[in-house]
Amino acid sequence: MHALNSFRMVGPMGRVGAAGDNAAMESFFSLLQRNVLDRRRWATREQLRIAVVSWIERTYHFRRRQDRLGRSTPIEYEAIMTSAALQAA
């Protein structure tokens, strides 16, 4: 039997009709595509990897505000939670 014939698709883990299943990841990859991948051609995979990691660490985490974090960026939220934890200790 050919290997492709035994391949089985597995659906998403969420409930049927749950609109938010992949919304966060689709949003992230859309931003990544627009801000990194579509900007230029990359000569090597290593250059692309560095560009993606740099974008995530320097831009995405510092600027993207999230409703579930009280409209804070992940970096701002982490700073708030760290100082709160230090004060509680």
TORKOLVO-764937 format. One record per atom (N, C-alpha, C): y, z negated, x negated; atom name; residue number from 0. Coordinates in nm, 4 decimals. Each point is the difference from the previous one (the first is absolute). Layout:
+----------+----------+----------+----+-----+
!        y !        z !        x ! at !   i !
+----------+----------+----------+----+-----+
!        Y !        Z !        X ! CA ! NUM !
...
+----------+----------+----------+----+-----+
***
This chain:
+----------+----------+----------+----+-----+
!        y !        z !        x ! at !   i !
+----------+----------+----------+----+-----+
!  -0.1183 !   0.0000 !  -0.0848 !  N !   0 !
!   0.1183 !   0.0000 !   0.0848 ! CA !   0 !
!   0.1243 !   0.0000 !  -0.0891 !  C !   0 !
!   0.0952 !   0.0791 !   0.0339 !  N !   1 !
!   0.1250 !   0.0085 !  -0.0748 ! CA !   1 !
!   0.0819 !  -0.1266 !   0.0237 !  C !   1 !
!   0.0701 !  -0.0469 !  -0.1024 !  N !   2 !
!   0.0759 !  -0.1253 !   0.0087 ! CA !   2 !
!   0.1050 !   0.0023 !   0.1103 !  C !   2 !
!   0.0632 !   0.1155 !   0.0227 !  N !   3 !
!   0.1025 !   0.0070 !   0.1033 ! CA !   3 !
!  -0.0585 !  -0.0147 !   0.1402 !  C !   3 !
!  -0.1243 !   0.0385 !   0.0181 !  N !   4 !
!  -0.0618 !  -0.0120 !   0.1319 ! CA !   4 !
!  -0.0215 !  -0.1450 !   0.0404 !  C !   4 !
!  -0.0103 !  -0.0897 !  -0.0982 !  N !   5 !
!  -0.0239 !  -0.1405 !   0.0325 ! CA !   5 !
!   0.1294 !  -0.0814 !   0.0067 !  C !   5 !
!   0.1127 !   0.0652 !  -0.0188 !  N !   6 !
!   0.1287 !  -0.0685 !   0.0046 ! CA !   6 !
!   0.0321 !  -0.0398 !   0.1424 !  C !   6 !
!   0.0460 !  -0.1226 !   0.0193 !  N !   7 !
!   0.0333 !  -0.0496 !   0.1329 ! CA !   7 !
!   0.1428 !  -0.0510 !  -0.0002 !  C !   7 !
!   0.0812 !   0.0435 !   0.0949 !  N !   8 !
!   0.1383 !  -0.0451 !   0.0120 ! CA !   8 !
!   0.0023 !  -0.1370 !   0.0666 !  C !   8 !
!   0.0843 !  -0.0873 !  -0.0509 !  N !   9 !
!   0.0178 !  -0.1328 !   0.0572 ! CA !   9 !
!   0.1434 !  -0.0102 !   0.0483 !  C !   9 !
!   0.0182 !  -0.0395 !   0.1238 !  N !  10 !
!   0.1320 !  -0.0092 !   0.0601 ! CA !  10 !
!   0.0787 !  -0.1187 !  -0.0499 !  C !  10 !
!   0.1264 !  -0.0107 !   0.0397 !  N !  11 !
!   0.0827 !  -0.1129 !  -0.0406 ! CA !  11 !
!  -0.0543 !  -0.1304 !   0.0571 !  C !  11 !
!   0.0373 !  -0.1098 !  -0.0621 !  N !  12 !
!  -0.0531 !  -0.1304 !   0.0385 ! CA !  12 !
!   0.0688 !  -0.0607 !   0.1219 !  C !  12 !
!   0.1174 !   0.0494 !   0.0360 !  N !  13 !
!   0.0745 !  -0.0581 !   0.1111 ! CA !  13 !
!  -0.0574 !   0.0373 !   0.1358 !  C !  13 !
!   0.0563 !  -0.0593 !   0.1034 !  N !  14 !
!  -0.0416 !   0.0290 !   0.1363 ! CA !  14 !
!   0.0471 !   0.1390 !   0.0414 !  C !  14 !
!  -0.0688 !   0.0577 !   0.0951 !  N !  15 !
!   0.0406 !   0.1287 !   0.0544 ! CA !  15 !
!   0.1366 !  -0.0157 !   0.0642 !  C !  15 !
!   0.0908 !   0.0888 !  -0.0320 !  N !  16 !
!   0.1332 !  -0.0032 !   0.0588 ! CA !  16 !
!   0.0990 !  -0.0905 !  -0.0708 !  C !  16 !
!  -0.0423 !  -0.0654 !  -0.1094 !  N !  17 !
!   0.0919 !  -0.0862 !  -0.0748 ! CA !  17 !
!   0.0887 !   0.0890 !  -0.0868 !  C !  17 !
!   0.1228 !   0.0190 !   0.0426 !  N !  18 !
!   0.0900 !   0.0955 !  -0.0652 ! CA !  18 !
!   0.0364 !  -0.0402 !  -0.1420 !  C !  18 !
!  -0.0017 !  -0.1273 !  -0.0323 !  N !  19 !
!   0.0433 !  -0.0450 !  -0.1312 ! CA !  19 !
!  -0.1064 !   0.0008 !  -0.1072 !  C !  19 !
!  -0.1188 !   0.0538 !   0.0303 !  N !  20 !
!  -0.1098 !  -0.0018 !  -0.0970 ! CA !  20 !
!   0.0433 !   0.0419 !  -0.1394 !  C !  20 !
!   0.0525 !   0.1190 !  -0.0110 !  N !  21 !
!   0.0330 !   0.0543 !  -0.1307 ! CA !  21 !
!   0.1501 !   0.0212 !  -0.0180 !  C !  21 !
!   0.0791 !  -0.0520 !   0.0885 !  N !  22 !
!   0.1436 !   0.0274 !  -0.0026 ! CA !  22 !
!   0.0656 !  -0.0447 !  -0.1302 !  C !  22 !
!  -0.0354 !  -0.1167 !  -0.0496 !  N !  23 !
!   0.0620 !  -0.0496 !  -0.1238 ! CA !  23 !
!  -0.0350 !   0.0892 !  -0.1183 !  C !  23 !
!  -0.1255 !   0.0377 !  -0.0117 !  N !  24 !
!  -0.0417 !   0.0854 !  -0.1115 ! CA !  24 !
!   0.0587 !   0.1398 !   0.0125 !  C !  24 !
!   0.0050 !   0.0524 !   0.1211 !  N !  25 !
!   0.0587 !   0.1323 !   0.0193 ! CA !  25 !
!   0.1479 !  -0.0016 !  -0.0365 !  C !  25 !
!   0.0697 !  -0.1066 !   0.0329 !  N !  26 !
!   0.1406 !  -0.0130 !  -0.0353 ! CA !  26 !
!   0.0165 !  -0.0075 !  -0.1514 !  C !  26 !
!  -0.0822 !  -0.0816 !  -0.0654 !  N !  27 !
!   0.0069 !  -0.0134 !  -0.1451 ! CA !  27 !
!  -0.0246 !   0.1337 !  -0.0684 !  C !  27 !
!  -0.1072 !   0.0702 !   0.0390 !  N !  28 !
!  -0.0325 !   0.1262 !  -0.0659 ! CA !  28 !
!   0.1023 !   0.1086 !   0.0309 !  C !  28 !
!   0.0626 !  -0.0067 !   0.1156 !  N !  29 !
!   0.1072 !   0.0942 !   0.0314 ! CA !  29 !
!   0.1181 !  -0.0215 !  -0.0946 !  C !  29 !
!   0.0385 !  -0.1257 !  -0.0210 !  N !  30 !
!   0.1086 !  -0.0313 !  -0.0929 ! CA !  30 !
!  -0.0363 !   0.0392 !  -0.1429 !  C !  30 !
!  -0.1238 !  -0.0278 !  -0.0396 !  N !  31 !
!  -0.0454 !   0.0365 !  -0.1339 ! CA !  31 !
!   0.0060 !   0.1512 !  -0.0192 !  C !  31 !
!  -0.0471 !   0.0731 !   0.0987 !  N !  32 !
!   0.0023 !   0.1464 !  -0.0065 ! CA !  32 !
!   0.1431 !   0.0508 !  -0.0156 !  C !  32 !
!   0.0893 !  -0.0494 !   0.0832 !  N !  33 !
!   0.1386 !   0.0471 !   0.0011 ! CA !  33 !
!   0.0769 !  -0.0411 !  -0.1262 !  C !  33 !
!  -0.0234 !  -0.1227 !  -0.0495 !  N !  34 !
!   0.0802 !  -0.0533 !  -0.1095 ! CA !  34 !
!  -0.0567 !   0.0212 !  -0.1395 !  C !  34 !
!  -0.1289 !   0.0312 !  -0.0101 !  N !  35 !
!  -0.0599 !   0.0180 !  -0.1325 ! CA !  35 !
!  -0.0698 !   0.1349 !  -0.0114 !  C !  35 !
!  -0.0953 !   0.0229 !   0.0860 !  N !  36 !
!  -0.0870 !   0.1167 !  -0.0158 ! CA !  36 !
!   0.0713 !   0.1323 !   0.0201 !  C !  36 !
!   0.0921 !   0.0060 !   0.0941 !  N !  37 !
!   0.0688 !   0.1261 !   0.0293 ! CA !  37 !
!   0.1205 !   0.0254 !  -0.0900 !  C !  37 !
!   0.0332 !  -0.0934 !  -0.0864 !  N !  38 !
!   0.1208 !   0.0124 !  -0.0823 ! CA !  38 !
!  -0.0159 !   0.0964 !  -0.1167 !  C !  38 !
!  -0.1216 !   0.0092 !  -0.0549 !  N !  39 !
!  -0.0233 !   0.0874 !  -0.1159 ! CA !  39 !
!  -0.1485 !   0.0204 !  -0.0225 !  C !  39 !
!  -0.0332 !   0.0879 !  -0.0912 !  N !  40 !
!  -0.1398 !   0.0204 !  -0.0404 ! CA !  40 !
!  -0.0290 !  -0.0914 !  -0.1182 !  C !  40 !
!  -0.1191 !  -0.0530 !  -0.0043 !  N !  41 !
!  -0.0391 !  -0.0928 !  -0.1057 ! CA !  41 !
!  -0.0957 !   0.0715 !  -0.0944 !  C !  41 !
!   0.0269 !  -0.0094 !  -0.1305 !  N !  42 !
!  -0.0816 !   0.0690 !  -0.1005 ! CA !  42 !
!  -0.1370 !  -0.0656 !  -0.0164 !  C !  42 !
!  -0.0050 !  -0.1323 !   0.0129 !  N !  43 !
!  -0.1268 !  -0.0711 !  -0.0170 ! CA !  43 !
!  -0.0168 !  -0.1032 !   0.1107 !  C !  43 !
!  -0.1231 !  -0.0420 !   0.0188 !  N !  44 !
!  -0.0275 !  -0.1053 !   0.0979 ! CA !  44 !
!   0.0643 !  -0.1312 !  -0.0437 !  C !  44 !
!   0.0063 !  -0.0229 !  -0.1302 !  N !  45 !
!   0.0603 !  -0.1232 !  -0.0513 ! CA !  45 !
!   0.1490 !  -0.0060 !   0.0341 !  C !  45 !
!   0.0711 !   0.1113 !  -0.0122 !  N !  46 !
!   0.1413 !   0.0034 !   0.0372 ! CA !  46 !
!   0.0171 !  -0.0300 !   0.1483 !  C !  46 !
!  -0.0862 !   0.0566 !   0.0827 !  N !  47 !
!   0.0055 !  -0.0250 !   0.1436 ! CA !  47 !
!  -0.0309 !  -0.1468 !   0.0298 !  C !  47 !
!  -0.1004 !  -0.0543 !  -0.0654 !  N !  48 !
!  -0.0362 !  -0.1404 !   0.0213 ! CA !  48 !
!   0.1176 !  -0.0912 !  -0.0342 !  C !  48 !
!   0.0650 !   0.0257 !  -0.1120 !  N !  49 !
!   0.1153 !  -0.0807 !  -0.0414 ! CA !  49 !
!   0.1138 !   0.0140 !   0.1012 !  C !  49 !
!   0.0235 !   0.1213 !   0.0483 !  N !  50 !
!   0.1061 !   0.0221 !   0.0987 ! CA !  50 !
!  -0.0288 !  -0.0758 !   0.1297 !  C !  50 !
!  -0.1240 !   0.0021 !   0.0453 !  N !  51 !
!  -0.0373 !  -0.0690 !   0.1249 ! CA !  51 !
!   0.0148 !  -0.1509 !  -0.0165 !  C !  51 !
!  -0.0538 !  -0.0543 !  -0.1083 !  N !  52 !
!   0.0079 !  -0.1445 !  -0.0230 ! CA !  52 !
!   0.1456 !  -0.0435 !  -0.0143 !  C !  52 !
!   0.0790 !   0.0771 !  -0.0737 !  N !  53 !
!   0.1416 !  -0.0325 !  -0.0178 ! CA !  53 !
!   0.0741 !   0.0009 !   0.1325 !  C !  53 !
!  -0.0272 !   0.1001 !   0.0838 !  N !  54 !
!   0.0659 !   0.0074 !   0.1307 ! CA !  54 !
!  -0.0358 !  -0.1207 !   0.0857 !  C !  54 !
!  -0.1273 !  -0.0368 !   0.0000 !  N !  55 !
!  -0.0432 !  -0.1148 !   0.0805 ! CA !  55 !
!   0.0668 !  -0.1276 !  -0.0500 !  C !  55 !
!  -0.0046 !  -0.0237 !  -0.1299 !  N !  56 !
!   0.0518 !  -0.1246 !  -0.0566 ! CA !  56 !
!   0.1522 !  -0.0074 !  -0.0012 !  C !  56 !
!   0.0674 !   0.1108 !  -0.0265 !  N !  57 !
!   0.1461 !  -0.0025 !  -0.0158 ! CA !  57 !
!   0.0764 !   0.0285 !   0.1283 !  C !  57 !
!  -0.0562 !   0.0790 !   0.0873 !  N !  58 !
!   0.0737 !   0.0418 !   0.1184 ! CA !  58 !
!  -0.0608 !  -0.0553 !   0.1277 !  C !  58 !
!  -0.1258 !   0.0303 !   0.0233 !  N !  59 !
!  -0.0634 !  -0.0342 !   0.1268 ! CA !  59 !
!   0.0040 !  -0.1511 !   0.0258 !  C !  59 !
!  -0.0399 !  -0.0804 !  -0.0963 !  N !  60 !
!  -0.0048 !  -0.1446 !   0.0206 ! CA !  60 !
!   0.1385 !  -0.0642 !   0.0042 !  C !  60 !
!   0.0974 !   0.0612 !  -0.0648 !  N !  61 !
!   0.1338 !  -0.0592 !  -0.0038 ! CA !  61 !
!   0.0868 !   0.0386 !   0.1188 !  C !  61 !
!  -0.0236 !   0.1159 !   0.0590 !  N !  62 !
!   0.0920 !   0.0495 !   0.1040 ! CA !  62 !
!  -0.0560 !   0.0001 !   0.1411 !  C !  62 !
!  -0.1295 !   0.0058 !   0.0157 !  N !  63 !
!  -0.0580 !   0.0163 !   0.1327 ! CA !  63 !
!   0.0001 !  -0.1321 !   0.0759 !  C !  63 !
!   0.0755 !  -0.0057 !   0.1073 !  N !  64 !
!   0.0069 !  -0.1205 !   0.0832 ! CA !  64 !
!  -0.1088 !   0.0062 !   0.1069 !  C !  64 !
!  -0.0592 !  -0.1154 !   0.0279 !  N !  65 !
!  -0.1092 !  -0.0056 !   0.0966 ! CA !  65 !
!   0.0337 !  -0.0955 !   0.1136 !  C !  65 !
!  -0.0266 !   0.0447 !   0.1220 !  N !  66 !
!   0.0246 !  -0.0850 !   0.1173 ! CA !  66 !
!  -0.0811 !  -0.1281 !  -0.0069 !  C !  66 !
!  -0.1247 !   0.0093 !  -0.0408 !  N !  67 !
!  -0.0858 !  -0.1191 !  -0.0007 ! CA !  67 !
!   0.0398 !  -0.1003 !  -0.1070 !  C !  67 !
!   0.0871 !   0.0405 !  -0.0914 !  N !  68 !
!   0.0512 !  -0.0920 !  -0.1022 ! CA !  68 !
!   0.1437 !  -0.0411 !   0.0298 !  C !  68 !
!   0.0408 !   0.0111 !   0.1252 !  N !  69 !
!   0.1352 !  -0.0378 !   0.0390 ! CA !  69 !
!   0.1055 !   0.0939 !  -0.0571 !  C !  69 !
!  -0.0327 !   0.1285 !  -0.0072 !  N !  70 !
!   0.0876 !   0.1060 !  -0.0536 ! CA !  70 !
!   0.0322 !  -0.0216 !  -0.1482 !  C !  70 !
!  -0.0876 !  -0.0711 !  -0.0707 !  N !  71 !
!   0.0126 !  -0.0178 !  -0.1444 ! CA !  71 !
!  -0.0868 !   0.1041 !  -0.0698 !  C !  71 !
!   0.0320 !   0.0263 !  -0.1255 !  N !  72 !
!  -0.0900 !   0.0830 !  -0.0802 ! CA !  72 !
!  -0.1147 !  -0.0894 !  -0.0462 !  C !  72 !
!  -0.1121 !   0.0583 !  -0.0411 !  N !  73 !
!  -0.1097 !  -0.0841 !  -0.0510 ! CA !  73 !
!   0.0432 !  -0.0889 !  -0.1168 !  C !  73 !
!   0.0862 !   0.0504 !  -0.0866 !  N !  74 !
!   0.0472 !  -0.0789 !  -0.1146 ! CA !  74 !
!   0.0853 !  -0.1174 !   0.0480 !  C !  74 !
!   0.0915 !   0.0237 !   0.0953 !  N !  75 !
!   0.0834 !  -0.1079 !   0.0542 ! CA !  75 !
!  -0.0866 !  -0.1060 !   0.0682 !  C !  75 !
!  -0.0989 !   0.0450 !   0.0781 !  N !  76 !
!  -0.0873 !  -0.0917 !   0.0718 ! CA !  76 !
!  -0.0803 !  -0.0860 !  -0.0978 !  C !  76 !
!  -0.0498 !   0.0628 !  -0.1052 !  N !  77 !
!  -0.0765 !  -0.0743 !  -0.1002 ! CA !  77 !
!   0.0869 !  -0.1068 !  -0.0668 !  C !  77 !
!   0.1254 !   0.0332 !  -0.0292 !  N !  78 !
!   0.0910 !  -0.0966 !  -0.0607 ! CA !  78 !
!   0.0259 !  -0.1173 !   0.0945 !  C !  78 !
!   0.0197 !   0.0289 !   0.1279 !  N !  79 !
!   0.0227 !  -0.1054 !   0.0999 ! CA !  79 !
!  -0.1217 !  -0.0905 !   0.0104 !  C !  79 !
!  -0.1182 !   0.0607 !   0.0081 !  N !  80 !
!  -0.1227 !  -0.0785 !   0.0157 ! CA !  80 !
!  -0.0306 !  -0.0811 !  -0.1259 !  C !  80 !
!   0.0292 !   0.0554 !  -0.1173 !  N !  81 !
!  -0.0243 !  -0.0723 !  -0.1247 ! CA !  81 !
!   0.0907 !  -0.1213 !  -0.0096 !  C !  81 !
!   0.1284 !   0.0174 !   0.0325 !  N !  82 !
!   0.0923 !  -0.1142 !  -0.0077 ! CA !  82 !
!  -0.0358 !  -0.1053 !   0.1053 !  C !  82 !
!  -0.0415 !   0.0418 !   0.1174 !  N !  83 !
!  -0.0407 !  -0.0945 !   0.1048 ! CA !  83 !
!  -0.1236 !  -0.0784 !  -0.0440 !  C !  83 !
!  -0.0941 !   0.0679 !  -0.0652 !  N !  84 !
!  -0.1212 !  -0.0662 !  -0.0463 ! CA !  84 !
!   0.0319 !  -0.0999 !  -0.1124 !  C !  84 !
!   0.0946 !   0.0365 !  -0.0863 !  N !  85 !
!   0.0373 !  -0.0914 !  -0.1089 ! CA !  85 !
!   0.0709 !  -0.1234 !   0.0542 !  C !  85 !
!   0.0829 !   0.0185 !   0.1034 !  N !  86 !
!   0.0692 !  -0.1142 !   0.0597 ! CA !  86 !
!  -0.0964 !  -0.0924 !   0.0725 !  C !  86 !
!  -0.1042 !   0.0573 !   0.0589 !  N !  87 !
!  -0.0979 !  -0.0812 !   0.0728 ! CA !  87 !
!  -0.0897 !  -0.0794 !  -0.0939 !  C !  87 !
!  -0.0133 !   0.0479 !  -0.1224 !  N !  88 !
!  -0.0927 !  -0.0653 !  -0.0956 ! CA !  88 !
!   0.0567 !  -0.1234 !  -0.0612 !  C !  88 !
+----------+----------+----------+----+-----+
***
